[in-house]
Structure formats: structure tokens, C-alpha cells
Amino acid sequence: MPRIQWQRLPREKWEHLRERAIERRISEDDLYALLQWKEEDPDVPNGDWYKDFATFKLCGTGRFPSTFLMRGQVARGKRV
């Protein structure tokens, strides 16, 4: 299983994640929870996946994170 690649994300992916975090009002506390999870260097599946943080979800495909969803929005893929 791959690990999430944060260091060399394409600029477009960073911009998209930033825009979604602002648009979906991801709080500093939520981002801190994401940071703590990120520091665990978790494995993720090769296909679509999501991590549910209760107040938001981080979605990705393989080693790349792709977007944030709000609580209640349906994510696709395997829950990690």
C-alpha cells in the first residue's frame, strides 16, 4: 500500500486543497487533526480512499490527496 505523498504535490492539487479547505470552512482544529494523522505516515489503498475526521473528510486516490468534503457529503472509495 502506498503512503500519502505530501512533499511534491503538483501546484494544482495544493491550490485545490487550499480552496476547498477555505470554501468548506475547515477549522484550525480540524487541520491540526489532519496534521496529527499525517505525522503517522498512514498507508492508503491504491484506488480511491477517504479519511473521516467527523467534521470533514479528506479524499484521495492512491498516494495523492485530492479534496476535502464536508460532514454529510458522501465519499467514495475505501475508508482508511
Secondary structure, DSSP 8 states (H G I E B T S, - for coil): --B---TT--HHHHHHHHHHHHHTT--HHHHHHHHHHHHT--B--SSEEEEE-SSEEEEEETTEEEEEEETTS---SEE-
